[in-house]
């Protein structure tokens, strides 16, 4: 297998994240610029992106979408259970344990999964040939519905220690609204209407797609700026490595191991499609949810702890990503099919 296309896939991600880090750290764009850019991406660009992609998917894919509703809960529970075992083994207690369990249970199921699904087919065109263009985004959207609710309730409580009520708008956010709107449009079969050049809806939808096309580069730049803002003062003195190691063990070794175990025992015998395998692979090979940084800042608790875990795991992940992609393509045989 030629490894260069996989390397090229990762090379499309590194510069954009690095650009966000460098501009935020050393450029003339201050915190307010990136705060407004992130607000635009989250409130407008991403909702339009998922809406246009999901609404144009094949409606037949809805019949397998339920798999990802179940998979979201199963992956979260598995990550939490593995984290519980790991933190018990390393005897980590108190708030460090709760924060570590949150980072073990909840991955970055949106940004990285969507970005890789959009970028990978450019240098790995056989992925698009085998998976199609709409199905993976539809599956990621289905996965995020349950993931988002669990993250902003159960995950938020674990990472912040906050036991108060969660506001509806915290998990019914613009990206989730875009996902739900996309599914609604798909069920209503709007594609013949927006695909008809004699109707004004065709040109309106094209305008929305043009904006959606620039979403992923902006997402990665914003991701870089968020990483640059992570605060890691006194990391070693506060024993963060005792939390970082179990979290990394769960997210980068044990969860991927569970995926391949399920692949050989369940997914392969059942004949899961390449699109289903791709999304399940992505959702079990991610660093912790970056939303935890937002949650801890809003709650005024565990900011340094969460920032240190996130910075450490994201650094590790970017180096592991090429190996993950190569292993997935080789074992599943998608590359040779």
VENQUI-V875127 format. One line per field, one symbol per residue. ss: DSSP state (h for helix, s for strand, l for the rest). phi: phi as a letter, one per 30 degrees, with the letter a starting at -180 (. if undefined). A space follows every 50 residues. Layout:
ss: ???
phi: ???
//
This chain:
ss: lllhhhhhhhhhhhhhhhhhhhhhhhllllhhhhhhhhhhhhhhhhhhhh hhhhhlllhhhhhhhhhhhhhhhhhhhhhhhhhhhhhhhllllhhhhhhh hhhhhlslllhhhhhhhhhhhhhlhhhhhhhlllhhhhhhhhhhhhhhhh hhhhhhhhhhlllllllhhhhllhhhhhhhhhhhhhhlllhhhhlllllh hhhhhhhhhhhhhlhhhhhhhhhhhhhhllllllllllllhhhhhhhhhh hhhhhhhhhhhhhhhhhhhhlllhhhhhhhhhhllllsllhhhhhhhhhl llhhhhhhhhhhhhhhhhhhhhhhhhhhhhhhlhhhl
phi: .dddedddddddcedddddddddddbdcdddddddddddddddbddeddd dddddcddeddddcddeddddddddddddddddedddddchcbidedddd dddddccddceddddddddeddcbddddddcicceeddddddddededdd ddcddddddcidcddcdeddccceedddddddddddddhdedddccddcd dddddddddddddcddededddddddddddcbdheddcidddcddddddd dcbddeddeddddddbddddiededddddddddcbbddddeddddddddi biddddddddddddddddddeeddddddddddiddcd
//
